[in-house]
Amino acid sequence: MSIDPDELESLIDDDTSVVCLSHVEWGSGQVFDLKRFADTAYKHGAICVVDATQSAGQIPIDVQATVIMLSGGGGRYQNPLCDLAVKRASSVSFLI
């Protein structure tokens, strides 16, 4: 099963506060264009939050250009006690 990106994007409007999506859907492997959804979110005054558990370290993500918050679970890297959060700001900060 895949999600139609056009249909998903059409749901983002001026009443949207947060756009939260997985970069890569774990069940289907579908990859979302983060810049596309971040640009649409920002156009409507919303923020973009991305779950990058499946893609962090495998698919390049331009955090400065696309997302306000990026998260990824450490369990994917054989370390269930490790988690990652990146916040877009004047400097990118990593919390481990």
N, C-alpha and C positions, 0 to 999 in steps of 0.2 A: 504494500500500500504506500502510495506517495501523496504528498500534499501539494496542491496546485499553488505555486508561489504567487501567481496573479490574484487568485481568490483570497489568499491570506493577506496580501498587501492591500486589497480593497477594503478589508475590515479595519484598517488603521485610519482614524479620522481625528478631528479636533477634540473629540471626547476621550481619546486614548491618552492615558498618562504614562504607561509603561509598555514597551514591546519586549516580550521575553520569549526567546526561542533557543532551541538547541542548534548549534552549528551543524552537527551531523546527527541525524536521527539514528539511534542505536539499532532499532529494529529493521529499518529499510536501507540504511546507508545513505539516504538522501542528504545532500549537502546544500545548505542555504547560502545565498549571496548576502553576506553580512552588510556590505556597504549599501546595497539596495534597501534593505530593511532599516538600517540606521538612518539613511538619508530620508526615508519616508517618515520615520518616527520623528526626527528632528524638525522636518517640515511642518508637522502637526503639533510641535511643542512637547513631544513625549521623549522619554529616554529609552535607550536600548540596552537590555541586559541579555547576555549570551551565556548559555551553558556549553562550555567547550570540553566537557569531560571526554568525549569521543575523539576530538580533533586536536587538542593541545599537544604540541610537539610533533604532530604529523602533517598538519595543513597550516601554512603561514597565515597569521591573523594580524592585520594592521590595526592595532588597538587605538592608536592615535587618531586614525581616520574613521573608525567605525563604531566602537562601542564605548559605553560609559562604565559598564561593569562586565567583567569576564570571570567566569568561575570554572574550575575543573577539579575533579576528584582525584586524590592521590592513589586510590585503589587500583586504577588503571596501570599504575607504574609499580605495582607490587608493594605499595606502602599505604595501608589503609589509614594511617595516622596523619598523613600529609594531605593538605588541601591547598588550593591556590586561588587567590583572588587578585585581580588587577583592576585598578581604578584609573580611568583616564583623567589626567590633571596636567598641570604644567610639567610635572615629572611623574613617570609611571612608578607606582609602588607595588611591590610584591609582598604578600603576606603568606608566610608558610608556618 
